[in-house]
Amino acid sequence: MQKPLKILIIDNNRVEKSMGSKNIAHWALKMAPEGSEVLVRRAPEMDIPHDMAVDAIILSGSKTSSLETEEPWIRPYDEFVTSHLEKGTPILGICYGHQTIGRCLARMNGQAPILRTAKDGEFGWIEVRITDESRLLEGLHERFITYESHFEEVVEVPPGAFKFAETDRCAIQGFEVRGKPVFGIQFHPEYGIDEAEAALVDKLKNGVHKEWIVNAGKGSKLYDENVGKVIFGNFFGIASRR
């Protein structure tokens, strides 16, 4: 039997309707061990619980650029993430959260952040290929389709980590830190059909390059709920066995 967890979601969202990371909270409540506690704190509002003891952390996506760190909330956010990387707290970073882990791991090892603006953005339902075994992806097929929404990316595998997934447009879709329960994924397994399709409509209205949009309107055929079940289930299972 898995032990209950105290799960902290760090919500980095800048779009009001996404604030609170309700989609991530949904998966935490659904897949975490019975009796687990789920807390959400807002990094852009400087609401980082530096002294709180937690069993697992999920870092959300954001419209904030991972390349620009001048906003006042980002330094304490990075310091918080770095402290938990050092402690070995189980962490799952999604999209901007994935890029955050890459940025912090590089700096912890005396390197400049290994991030860049992608040549081609990825917005829509895209096939991800597993390139190496990872505890996070156990139970998924070698190729699976999930939602993507980014035009920045981790360009080199961070120090101490190994890559486990890729797409045609993005070479590092996921990494795991060796010897630690720390994972970064560029894609969004938390997104459901309605949320993802609405986001694609908004992006087209707001002038995102049409060539960056993939399989818009096809979510009902391509969405696979099992991707979220496996990834969040595996992550919480890893955290509960510590």
Legacy VTK file of the C-alpha trace (Angstrom):
# vtk DataFile Version 3.0
C-alpha trace
ASCII
DATASET POLYDATA
POINTS 242 float
0.000 0.000 0.000
1.362 3.417 -0.957
1.734 6.017 1.775
-0.225 9.302 1.526
1.784 12.244 0.190
1.904 15.964 0.813
1.985 17.236 -2.774
2.883 20.807 -3.665
1.969 22.204 -7.079
3.895 25.358 -7.968
1.583 27.220 -10.332
3.547 29.401 -12.773
0.620 30.253 -15.041
0.204 33.837 -16.260
-3.159 33.360 -18.010
-5.952 33.974 -15.505
-8.170 31.085 -16.593
-5.261 28.678 -16.044
-4.281 29.987 -12.616
-4.440 27.343 -9.923
-3.226 24.620 -12.290
-6.611 22.914 -12.015
-5.680 20.307 -14.610
-2.572 19.256 -12.672
-4.502 19.304 -9.392
-7.106 17.048 -11.029
-4.466 14.429 -11.827
-2.889 14.723 -8.384
-6.220 14.097 -6.691
-6.982 11.266 -9.095
-3.664 9.408 -9.109
-1.977 10.135 -5.771
-2.267 7.578 -2.940
-5.468 7.699 -0.905
-5.306 10.275 1.858
-2.801 12.528 0.072
-2.919 16.293 0.522
-2.651 18.571 -2.528
-1.567 22.205 -2.119
-1.216 24.870 -4.826
0.997 27.951 -4.491
1.467 30.779 -7.028
5.095 31.529 -7.891
4.365 34.760 -9.869
2.713 36.149 -6.722
5.827 35.347 -4.648
3.850 32.697 -2.746
6.679 30.166 -2.367
6.630 28.081 0.845
10.375 27.850 1.428
10.063 26.224 4.850
7.273 23.767 4.087
8.083 20.047 4.240
6.590 18.242 1.233
6.805 14.754 -0.270
6.491 15.689 -3.965
6.535 18.840 -6.099
5.054 19.523 -9.533
6.181 22.625 -11.439
3.610 23.889 -13.941
3.971 25.471 -17.336
3.884 29.225 -17.938
3.791 31.877 -20.650
6.874 33.325 -18.956
10.044 32.970 -21.001
12.504 30.508 -19.488
15.290 32.615 -21.042
14.505 35.789 -19.090
15.039 35.801 -15.353
14.699 39.503 -14.463
11.170 39.354 -13.024
11.346 39.568 -9.217
9.535 36.274 -8.582
11.885 34.108 -10.630
14.993 34.276 -8.441
13.205 33.016 -5.273
11.399 30.436 -7.405
14.695 29.147 -8.810
16.215 29.147 -5.326
13.273 27.091 -4.075
13.650 24.563 -6.906
17.414 24.378 -6.417
17.035 23.696 -2.692
14.713 20.768 -3.383
16.987 19.431 -6.130
19.750 19.390 -3.535
17.490 17.643 -1.004
16.410 15.017 -3.516
12.704 15.843 -3.207
10.666 14.120 -5.951
10.003 16.784 -8.602
8.093 16.668 -11.885
8.575 19.711 -14.127
6.115 20.250 -16.980
6.998 22.530 -19.941
8.231 25.723 -18.204
8.798 23.555 -15.129
10.925 21.186 -17.223
12.924 24.158 -18.476
13.249 25.439 -14.895
14.862 22.189 -13.767
17.248 22.316 -16.721
18.159 25.919 -15.882
18.733 25.175 -12.187
20.751 21.999 -12.793
23.049 23.875 -15.168
23.677 26.674 -12.675
24.219 24.182 -9.836
27.063 22.792 -11.920
28.581 26.165 -12.810
27.166 26.258 -16.331
25.071 28.797 -18.184
21.417 27.750 -18.677
21.110 25.341 -21.598
17.925 26.737 -23.139
16.940 28.385 -26.405
14.094 29.579 -28.569
13.114 26.641 -30.731
13.454 26.775 -34.510
9.924 25.391 -34.758
7.316 25.645 -32.023
5.045 22.737 -31.124
1.359 23.389 -30.488
-1.097 20.546 -30.737
-1.342 16.771 -30.668
2.116 15.394 -31.369
3.764 11.967 -31.306
6.455 11.524 -28.657
9.068 8.776 -29.004
10.633 7.098 -25.984
14.407 6.915 -26.460
15.496 5.395 -23.136
13.928 3.630 -20.184
12.623 5.901 -17.451
10.634 5.097 -14.339
8.289 7.934 -15.261
7.151 6.371 -18.536
6.893 2.716 -17.503
3.694 1.338 -19.029
3.551 3.595 -22.095
4.059 2.449 -25.663
7.341 3.379 -27.346
5.399 6.037 -29.282
2.477 7.948 -27.813
0.518 11.095 -28.654
0.055 13.942 -26.197
-0.491 17.701 -26.167
2.410 20.126 -26.730
2.545 23.899 -26.293
5.975 25.538 -26.426
8.485 27.484 -28.515
11.376 27.380 -26.041
13.258 24.234 -25.168
16.070 22.584 -23.258
18.822 22.258 -25.859
21.264 19.992 -23.976
20.640 17.272 -21.431
21.274 18.881 -18.022
24.262 17.773 -15.918
23.609 14.498 -14.127
20.540 13.645 -16.200
19.686 11.450 -19.172
17.208 12.001 -21.991
14.262 9.637 -22.350
12.001 11.153 -25.019
11.999 13.225 -28.215
9.823 14.488 -31.070
10.672 15.453 -34.629
10.834 19.137 -33.675
12.282 18.896 -30.165
15.227 16.634 -29.347
14.773 16.719 -25.553
11.167 16.032 -24.630
12.046 14.507 -21.289
14.916 13.830 -18.915
15.492 12.082 -15.581
18.182 12.968 -13.060
20.320 9.919 -12.347
19.905 8.649 -8.806
17.172 11.150 -7.930
13.373 11.151 -8.417
13.523 14.278 -10.575
11.914 14.423 -14.022
11.348 17.077 -16.682
8.854 16.728 -19.541
8.323 19.295 -22.289
4.858 17.995 -23.197
1.561 18.412 -21.314
0.012 15.092 -20.196
-2.319 17.037 -17.876
-4.288 18.627 -20.740
-7.668 17.200 -21.697
-9.381 17.519 -25.070
-11.531 20.596 -24.401
-8.752 22.598 -22.753
-6.208 21.728 -25.426
-8.511 22.476 -28.362
-9.580 25.804 -26.832
-5.920 26.723 -26.390
-5.215 25.956 -30.047
-8.107 28.172 -31.166
-6.737 31.006 -29.023
-3.243 30.580 -30.447
-4.521 30.752 -34.021
-6.508 33.894 -33.168
-3.441 35.442 -31.555
-1.239 34.917 -34.589
0.881 31.896 -33.665
2.616 30.582 -36.793
0.160 28.238 -38.514
2.983 25.837 -39.334
3.576 25.395 -35.599
0.003 24.144 -35.078
-0.315 20.369 -35.362
-3.550 18.335 -35.588
-5.855 21.117 -34.368
-9.428 19.856 -34.022
-8.333 16.207 -33.831
-8.180 15.862 -30.053
-11.232 13.584 -29.880
-9.382 11.057 -32.049
-5.835 11.509 -30.741
-6.175 12.183 -27.007
-5.063 9.240 -24.869
-6.079 9.513 -21.211
-3.688 6.688 -20.368
-0.694 9.010 -20.907
-1.715 11.152 -17.933
-2.651 8.122 -15.834
0.714 6.465 -16.397
2.916 9.536 -15.917
1.204 10.948 -12.829
0.625 7.478 -11.394
4.290 6.590 -11.829
5.490 9.882 -10.362
3.371 9.593 -7.235
4.261 5.918 -6.910
7.977 6.817 -6.987
7.440 9.540 -4.383
5.412 7.286 -2.084
8.079 4.565 -2.026
10.775 6.880 -0.706
LINES 1 243
242 0 1 2 3 4 5 6 7 8 9 10 11 12 13 14 15 16 17 18 19 20 21 22 23 24 25 26 27 28 29 30 31 32 33 34 35 36 37 38 39 40 41 42 43 44 45 46 47 48 49 50 51 52 53 54 55 56 57 58 59 60 61 62 63 64 65 66 67 68 69 70 71 72 73 74 75 76 77 78 79 80 81 82 83 84 85 86 87 88 89 90 91 92 93 94 95 96 97 98 99 100 101 102 103 104 105 106 107 108 109 110 111 112 113 114 115 116 117 118 119 120 121 122 123 124 125 126 127 128 129 130 131 132 133 134 135 136 137 138 139 140 141 142 143 144 145 146 147 148 149 150 151 152 153 154 155 156 157 158 159 160 161 162 163 164 165 166 167 168 169 170 171 172 173 174 175 176 177 178 179 180 181 182 183 184 185 186 187 188 189 190 191 192 193 194 195 196 197 198 199 200 201 202 203 204 205 206 207 208 209 210 211 212 213 214 215 216 217 218 219 220 221 222 223 224 225 226 227 228 229 230 231 232 233 234 235 236 237 238 239 240 241
